Amino acid sequence: MIDYLNDNLWQAWALLSVACIVLELFSGSFFIVCFAIGGLAALVASLFCGFYAQLTVFAVASAVSIFLVRPFAIRYIHLNREPVPSNADAIMGREAIVSQDIPAGGYGRVAIDGDDWKATAESDLKKGTKVRIIGRESIILTCEMI
């Protein structure tokens, strides 16, 4: 059995590459595909070299892919796409309702999407007023009346 595996180690490298490509389909980060590239390089090396040389080729090819192929792929995929704001940055420019009075230059609270945020404003804002989120510093939102 060991002789068979030793003689047909290319099959293990092919299986590893296919598994990495399938995993990459679920992650979409272009990180796991770098190991698939390393596996393909090791597959080619298995036709000419021993096991330890194949491991070295796998490690080197994977590392080179991570540092050269991945940044190029990410840049190419996101070429004409604006970055999508996430987390707290996604509420910039949105409307909210004052849930606790906000004195001018002081702090109060605003409700947006079911969350209650600490907020500040340049003018007095009463409870129930509609406001627009114009800034954020850490977890404190800056608002203005609409």
ZAVEX-927219 format. One record per residue: residue number from 1; x, y, z of N, C-alpha, C in turn; residue in one letter. Coordinates in nm, 2 decimals, padded with zeros to 4 digits, always signed. Last residue first. Layout:
<recs>
i/n.x/n.y/n.z/ca.x/ca.y/ca.z/c.x/c.y/c.z/aa
NUM/X/Y/Z/X/Y/Z/X/Y/Z/A
...
</recs>
This chain:
<recs>
i/n.x/n.y/n.z/ca.x/ca.y/ca.z/c.x/c.y/c.z/aa
146/-03.31/+06.71/+00.97/-03.35/+06.70/+00.82/-03.44/+06.82/+00.79/I
145/-03.05/+06.79/+01.19/-03.19/+06.78/+01.16/-03.22/+06.78/+01.01/M
144/-02.77/+06.58/+01.22/-02.82/+06.71/+01.19/-02.97/+06.69/+01.16/E
143/-02.52/+06.41/+01.43/-02.65/+06.42/+01.36/-02.68/+06.56/+01.32/C
142/-02.28/+06.17/+01.49/-02.30/+06.31/+01.48/-02.43/+06.33/+01.39/T
141/-02.24/+05.90/+01.72/-02.28/+05.95/+01.59/-02.30/+06.10/+01.60/L
140/-02.00/+05.71/+01.87/-02.08/+05.83/+01.89/-02.11/+05.89/+01.75/I
139/-01.81/+05.52/+01.87/-01.95/+05.47/+01.87/-02.05/+05.59/+01.90/I
138/-01.59/+05.67/+01.67/-01.60/+05.55/+01.75/-01.75/+05.51/+01.75/S
137/-01.77/+05.90/+01.53/-01.64/+05.89/+01.60/-01.65/+05.78/+01.70/E
136/-01.93/+06.00/+01.24/-01.92/+05.90/+01.34/-01.78/+05.90/+01.40/R
135/-02.18/+06.20/+01.07/-02.05/+06.16/+01.11/-02.05/+06.06/+01.22/G
134/-02.44/+06.23/+01.00/-02.34/+06.30/+00.91/-02.20/+06.26/+00.96/I
133/-02.76/+06.11/+00.98/-02.63/+06.08/+01.04/-02.52/+06.14/+00.95/I
132/-03.04/+06.32/+01.03/-02.95/+06.25/+00.93/-02.82/+06.23/+01.00/R
131/-03.35/+06.29/+01.20/-03.22/+06.34/+01.18/-03.15/+06.26/+01.08/V
130/-03.67/+06.37/+01.33/-03.59/+06.30/+01.23/-03.46/+06.37/+01.20/K
129/-03.76/+06.38/+01.68/-03.71/+06.45/+01.56/-03.64/+06.36/+01.46/T
128/-03.81/+06.24/+01.91/-03.90/+06.22/+01.80/-03.86/+06.29/+01.67/G
127/-03.68/+06.48/+02.13/-03.72/+06.34/+02.11/-03.83/+06.33/+02.00/K
126/-03.50/+06.75/+01.98/-03.60/+06.70/+02.08/-03.63/+06.55/+02.04/K
125/-03.20/+06.91/+01.97/-03.29/+06.82/+01.90/-03.38/+06.75/+02.01/L
124/-03.00/+07.20/+01.94/-03.09/+07.12/+02.02/-03.18/+07.03/+01.94/D
123/-02.71/+07.16/+01.73/-02.83/+07.23/+01.77/-02.91/+07.14/+01.86/S
122/-02.50/+06.98/+01.68/-02.47/+07.12/+01.70/-02.59/+07.20/+01.75/E
121/-02.50/+06.66/+01.85/-02.55/+06.75/+01.74/-02.51/+06.89/+01.78/A
120/-02.45/+06.31/+01.91/-02.43/+06.45/+01.94/-02.48/+06.53/+01.82/T
119/-02.54/+05.99/+02.06/-02.53/+06.09/+01.95/-02.51/+06.23/+02.00/A
118/-02.55/+05.64/+02.09/-02.52/+05.77/+02.15/-02.49/+05.87/+02.04/K
117/-02.82/+05.45/+01.95/-02.68/+05.50/+01.95/-02.67/+05.62/+02.03/W
116/-03.00/+05.16/+01.93/-03.00/+05.29/+02.00/-02.85/+05.33/+02.01/D
115/-03.15/+04.98/+01.66/-03.04/+05.00/+01.75/-03.04/+05.14/+01.81/D
114/-03.35/+04.98/+01.47/-03.37/+04.90/+01.59/-03.26/+04.91/+01.69/G
113/-03.26/+05.15/+01.27/-03.26/+05.01/+01.24/-03.28/+04.93/+01.37/D
112/-03.18/+05.39/+01.51/-03.17/+05.36/+01.37/-03.17/+05.20/+01.35/I
111/-03.23/+05.64/+01.74/-03.26/+05.51/+01.71/-03.25/+05.49/+01.56/A
110/-03.00/+05.83/+01.95/-03.09/+05.82/+01.83/-03.11/+05.67/+01.80/V
109/-02.95/+06.03/+02.24/-02.95/+05.90/+02.18/-03.04/+05.91/+02.05/R
108/-02.71/+06.27/+02.35/-02.84/+06.21/+02.36/-02.83/+06.08/+02.29/G
107/-02.48/+06.53/+02.46/-02.51/+06.39/+02.41/-02.65/+06.35/+02.44/Y
106/-02.40/+06.86/+02.33/-02.41/+06.75/+02.43/-02.44/+06.62/+02.37/G
105/-02.43/+07.05/+02.14/-02.29/+07.02/+02.19/-02.29/+06.91/+02.29/G
104/-02.75/+07.10/+02.24/-02.65/+07.15/+02.15/-02.51/+07.12/+02.21/A
103/-02.90/+06.79/+02.37/-02.87/+06.93/+02.38/-02.76/+06.97/+02.28/P
102/-03.12/+06.57/+02.26/-02.98/+06.59/+02.24/-02.96/+06.74/+02.26/I
101/-03.36/+06.34/+02.41/-03.32/+06.47/+02.37/-03.17/+06.49/+02.36/D
100/-03.37/+06.02/+02.27/-03.35/+06.09/+02.39/-03.30/+06.23/+02.35/Q
99/-03.42/+05.95/+02.01/-03.49/+05.87/+02.11/-03.47/+05.93/+02.25/S
98/-03.46/+06.07/+01.69/-03.40/+06.10/+01.82/-03.48/+06.03/+01.93/V
97/-03.41/+05.86/+01.42/-03.51/+05.93/+01.51/-03.45/+05.95/+01.64/I
96/-03.24/+05.88/+01.11/-03.27/+05.82/+01.24/-03.37/+05.90/+01.31/A
95/-03.12/+05.81/+00.78/-03.21/+05.88/+00.87/-03.23/+05.80/+01.00/E
94/-02.77/+05.80/+00.66/-02.91/+05.74/+00.68/-02.99/+05.83/+00.78/R
93/-02.51/+05.89/+00.65/-02.61/+05.94/+00.56/-02.75/+05.89/+00.57/G
92/-02.39/+05.58/+00.77/-02.36/+05.72/+00.74/-02.45/+05.77/+00.63/M
91/-02.42/+05.32/+00.82/-02.53/+05.41/+00.86/-02.50/+05.55/+00.83/I
90/-02.19/+05.18/+00.75/-02.31/+05.16/+00.66/-02.42/+05.26/+00.70/A
89/-02.01/+05.20/+00.95/-01.99/+05.29/+00.84/-02.12/+05.29/+00.75/D
88/-02.06/+04.99/+01.12/-02.11/+05.12/+01.16/-02.10/+05.22/+01.04/A
87/-02.07/+04.74/+00.87/-02.08/+04.77/+01.01/-02.13/+04.91/+01.04/N
86/-01.95/+04.87/+00.55/-02.00/+04.77/+00.64/-02.00/+04.82/+00.78/S
85/-01.97/+04.99/+00.22/-01.95/+05.01/+00.36/-02.02/+04.90/+00.44/P
84/-01.80/+04.85/-00.05/-01.93/+04.85/+00.02/-01.91/+04.88/+00.16/V
83/-01.61/+05.02/-00.29/-01.62/+04.94/-00.17/-01.75/+04.96/-00.10/P
82/-01.71/+04.99/-00.63/-01.69/+05.07/-00.51/-01.69/+04.99/-00.39/E
81/-01.55/+04.82/-00.89/-01.65/+04.81/-00.79/-01.61/+04.91/-00.67/R
80/-01.37/+04.76/-01.09/-01.47/+04.87/-01.11/-01.58/+04.87/-01.00/N
79/-01.20/+04.56/-00.95/-01.15/+04.67/-01.04/-01.25/+04.78/-01.05/L
78/-01.20/+04.33/-00.80/-01.27/+04.45/-00.75/-01.23/+04.57/-00.83/H
77/-01.05/+04.15/-00.95/-01.19/+04.12/-00.93/-01.27/+04.25/-00.88/I
76/-00.79/+04.27/-00.95/-00.86/+04.24/-01.07/-01.01/+04.22/-01.05/Y
75/-00.73/+04.26/-00.67/-00.73/+04.39/-00.75/-00.81/+04.37/-00.88/R
74/-00.73/+03.98/-00.63/-00.82/+04.07/-00.56/-00.84/+04.20/-00.63/I
73/-00.52/+03.90/-00.80/-00.66/+03.85/-00.82/-00.76/+03.94/-00.75/A
72/-00.30/+04.04/-00.69/-00.34/+04.06/-00.83/-00.48/+04.02/-00.85/F
71/-00.29/+03.92/-00.43/-00.32/+04.06/-00.45/-00.36/+04.10/-00.59/P
70/-00.25/+03.63/-00.52/-00.37/+03.68/-00.44/-00.39/+03.83/-00.46/R
69/+00.00/+03.62/-00.65/-00.12/+03.59/-00.72/-00.24/+03.65/-00.65/V
68/+00.20/+03.70/-00.44/+00.19/+03.76/-00.58/+00.06/+03.74/-00.65/L
67/+00.16/+03.58/-00.19/+00.22/+03.72/-00.20/+00.21/+03.78/-00.34/F
66/+00.05/+03.33/-00.24/-00.02/+03.42/-00.15/+00.03/+03.56/-00.16/I
65/+00.23/+03.23/-00.43/+00.09/+03.26/-00.47/+00.03/+03.35/-00.37/S
64/+00.45/+03.19/-00.26/+00.46/+03.28/-00.38/+00.32/+03.32/-00.42/V
63/+00.34/+02.99/-00.09/+00.38/+03.12/-00.04/+00.39/+03.23/-00.15/A
62/+00.30/+02.78/-00.28/+00.19/+02.84/-00.20/+00.22/+02.98/-00.15/S
61/+00.56/+02.73/-00.36/+00.46/+02.78/-00.46/+00.34/+02.84/-00.39/A
60/+00.68/+02.65/-00.12/+00.73/+02.77/-00.19/+00.62/+02.82/-00.29/V
59/+00.52/+02.42/-00.05/+00.54/+02.53/+00.04/+00.58/+02.66/-00.03/A
58/+00.56/+02.26/-00.28/+00.43/+02.30/-00.24/+00.43/+02.42/-00.15/F
57/+00.84/+02.22/-00.28/+00.78/+02.29/-00.39/+00.64/+02.34/-00.35/V
56/+00.86/+02.08/-00.04/+00.93/+02.21/-00.05/+00.86/+02.29/-00.17/T
55/+00.72/+01.85/-00.10/+00.67/+01.93/+00.01/+00.73/+02.07/+00.00/L
54/+00.89/+01.75/-00.31/+00.75/+01.79/-00.34/+00.69/+01.88/-00.23/Q
53/+01.11/+01.69/-00.16/+01.12/+01.80/-00.26/+00.98/+01.85/-00.30/A
52/+01.01/+01.48/-00.01/+01.05/+01.60/+00.06/+01.07/+01.72/-00.04/Y
51/+00.96/+01.29/-00.22/+00.85/+01.34/-00.13/+00.89/+01.47/-00.07/F
50/+01.14/+01.35/-00.53/+01.10/+01.27/-00.41/+01.00/+01.35/-00.33/G
49/+01.05/+01.44/-00.87/+01.13/+01.45/-00.74/+01.07/+01.36/-00.64/C
48/+00.89/+01.41/-01.10/+01.04/+01.42/-01.12/+01.12/+01.40/-00.99/F
47/+00.63/+01.42/-01.05/+00.67/+01.34/-01.16/+00.82/+01.33/-01.17/L
46/+00.60/+01.59/-00.84/+00.60/+01.45/-00.81/+00.64/+01.36/-00.93/S
45/+00.59/+01.84/-00.97/+00.72/+01.80/-00.91/+00.72/+01.65/-00.87/A
44/+00.32/+01.85/-01.03/+00.42/+01.84/-01.14/+00.56/+01.80/-01.09/V
43/+00.22/+01.86/-00.77/+00.18/+01.75/-00.86/+00.29/+01.74/-00.97/L
42/+00.33/+02.10/-00.68/+00.38/+01.98/-00.62/+00.34/+01.85/-00.71/A
41/+00.16/+02.27/-00.84/+00.31/+02.27/-00.86/+00.37/+02.14/-00.80/A
40/-00.08/+02.20/-00.73/-00.06/+02.17/-00.87/+00.09/+02.17/-00.90/L
39/-00.05/+02.29/-00.47/-00.07/+02.15/-00.49/-00.04/+02.11/-00.63/G
38/-00.02/+02.57/-00.52/+00.09/+02.50/-00.46/+00.08/+02.35/-00.48/G
37/-00.28/+02.61/-00.60/-00.17/+02.64/-00.69/-00.05/+02.56/-00.65/I
36/-00.41/+02.55/-00.36/-00.44/+02.47/-00.48/-00.33/+02.49/-00.58/A
35/-00.32/+02.76/-00.21/-00.27/+02.63/-00.18/-00.31/+02.53/-00.29/F
34/-00.46/+02.97/-00.33/-00.31/+02.97/-00.34/-00.25/+02.83/-00.30/C
33/-00.72/+02.92/-00.26/-00.68/+02.89/-00.40/-00.53/+02.89/-00.42/V
32/-00.74/+03.03/-00.01/-00.73/+02.89/-00.02/-00.68/+02.84/-00.16/I
31/-00.76/+03.30/-00.09/-00.65/+03.26/+00.00/-00.63/+03.11/-00.02/F
30/-00.98/+03.42/-00.21/-00.86/+03.40/-00.29/-00.74/+03.36/-00.20/F
29/-01.22/+03.43/-00.08/-01.11/+03.52/-00.03/-00.98/+03.51/-00.11/S
28/-01.43/+03.26/-00.11/-01.42/+03.38/-00.20/-01.31/+03.47/-00.16/G
27/-01.55/+03.03/+00.02/-01.49/+03.14/+00.10/-01.48/+03.27/+00.01/S
26/-01.65/+02.84/-00.16/-01.73/+02.88/-00.05/-01.68/+03.01/+00.03/F
25/-01.44/+02.81/-00.34/-01.58/+02.85/-00.39/-01.67/+02.90/-00.28/L
24/-01.24/+02.71/-00.18/-01.24/+02.85/-00.22/-01.37/+02.90/-00.28/E
23/-01.32/+02.44/-00.16/-01.33/+02.53/-00.04/-01.32/+02.68/-00.08/L
22/-01.26/+02.37/-00.43/-01.39/+02.36/-00.38/-01.41/+02.45/-00.26/V
21/-00.98/+02.41/-00.42/-01.06/+02.49/-00.52/-01.21/+02.49/-00.47/I
20/-00.90/+02.22/-00.23/-00.88/+02.36/-00.21/-00.96/+02.45/-00.30/C
19/-00.97/+01.98/-00.37/-01.04/+02.02/-00.24/-01.02/+02.17/-00.21/A
18/-00.80/+02.00/-00.59/-00.94/+02.00/-00.61/-01.02/+02.04/-00.48/V
17/-00.55/+01.97/-00.44/-00.58/+02.09/-00.53/-00.73/+02.11/-00.55/S
16/-00.58/+01.72/-00.33/-00.56/+01.84/-00.24/-00.60/+01.96/-00.32/L
15/-00.59/+01.56/-00.56/-00.70/+01.56/-00.47/-00.70/+01.69/-00.38/L
14/-00.33/+01.61/-00.66/-00.45/+01.65/-00.74/-00.57/+01.66/-00.65/A
13/-00.18/+01.50/-00.45/-00.17/+01.64/-00.48/-00.28/+01.69/-00.56/W
12/-00.26/+01.23/-00.48/-00.29/+01.30/-00.35/-00.28/+01.45/-00.37/A
11/-00.16/+01.17/-00.73/-00.30/+01.17/-00.71/-00.34/+01.24/-00.58/Q
10/+00.11/+01.18/-00.69/+00.05/+01.29/-00.77/-00.10/+01.29/-00.76/W
9/+00.19/+00.95/-00.58/+00.16/+01.06/-00.49/+00.10/+01.18/-00.56/L
8/+00.23/+00.69/-00.66/+00.12/+00.77/-00.72/+00.08/+00.89/-00.63/N
7/+00.44/+00.57/-00.52/+00.45/+00.58/-00.67/+00.34/+00.67/-00.73/D
6/+00.34/+00.59/-00.26/+00.47/+00.66/-00.30/+00.48/+00.67/-00.45/N
5/+00.11/+00.44/-00.28/+00.10/+00.58/-00.25/+00.23/+00.65/-00.29/L
4/+00.24/+00.18/-00.33/+00.14/+00.24/-00.43/+00.13/+00.39/-00.40/Y
3/+00.39/+00.15/-00.10/+00.46/+00.16/-00.23/+00.37/+00.22/-00.33/D
2/+00.19/+00.13/+00.08/+00.28/+00.24/+00.09/+00.35/+00.26/-00.04/I
1/+00.08/-00.12/+00.00/+00.00/+00.00/+00.00/+00.09/+00.13/+00.00/M
</recs>
